[in-house]
Structure formats: structure tokens, C-alpha cells
Amino acid sequence: MPAENSPIKALEQRLSDIVSIKLKDDRIFRGRLTRCDQYMNLTLGDAVELENDETKAKYGSILIRGNNILWIQIPE
């Protein structure tokens, strides 16, 4: 896969956008993507945990380890 088409590059182009992330344990977080690295570890600002599309908890800034991520939804 060419470097310009890698998932990391796609995330880097979406820094400061609101993203939704589902973890392997079925929790969903939404927040502003502030940082990502080569292991797909992500930091979100203004992060909230969602349950049934309702806010369950507010966290502010959080770090999500890449190996816990099931999927990432980015805006089009």
C-alpha cells in the first residue's frame, strides 16, 4: 500500500475533526481527533462515551490505544 493511501495518513488529514471510535469491548467514544501515531494510538479532546447514541460520560482528553480499536468513523 502506498504511504499516501495509508490509514495513518487518512487520520492525520482529519486532525481536529470530530470522530467516533468503537472499541473491542463495544464502548463508543466521540471527540475531536488531536493526535495519532504509527501504532494508531489516538488522543481525543472533548471526548464523550456514548451508549445508545446518548452521552454516558464526559472525559475531556483521552488516549485510546490502537490495539483496542475496532473501527473509526470519520466525517466525509
N, C-alpha and C positions, 0 to 999 in steps of 0.2 A: 504494500500500500504506500503510495507516495506520501511524503511528510505533509504536504499541503492539504491532504484529504484525511488526516488522522483525527480521531475523536478528540484528542487533546487540543489540536488547532481549532476545531469547531467550538470547543468550550472557551478557549482563550479569546475568540472573536465575540463571545457573548458575555464577557466580564461586565458587570454592573446590571445585567438583565435579571429579571425575576425567573427562577427556575423551580421546578418541582422534582423531588428526588424520592424514589421509593427504595427502601432498604430491604434486605433479605428477610428481616423479621416482620415485614408488612407495614412498618411505620412509613408515613409520608411526611416530608418536610418541604416547605416552600420558603424561599428567601432570595435575596439579591446575591448573585454569584460574585464573590470578591477575590477569589484566588483558586488556582488549580495547579497541580504539579504532574510530573511524568507518571506517577502511580495513580492518577485520577483522584487523589485526596482533594477534597473541596472545602472551602470555607464559604459560609453563607452569612450575610448580615441581615438584620431584621427577620430572623428565622422564626417560623412557627411550625408546630407539629399539628397535622390535620388528622381528623377522624371523621369519616362520612362528610367530607368537604366542609367541616366546621373546625374552627380553631380549638385545639385541645390544650396547647401550652405555647407560651411565647418565650423564646430563648435569647433573643438578641443575636450575638455572633456565635456560630458553632463550627466545629470541624467535623467533617464526615470522611471516614477512611474509605478509600476507593474499593477495597475488597469487600465492603458491606453493601455496595450499591447494586441494586437490581436493575433499575432504569433511571434515566434522567430525561425530563421533558423540558425542552427549551422553546421559547416563543418563535413563531415563524416570521 
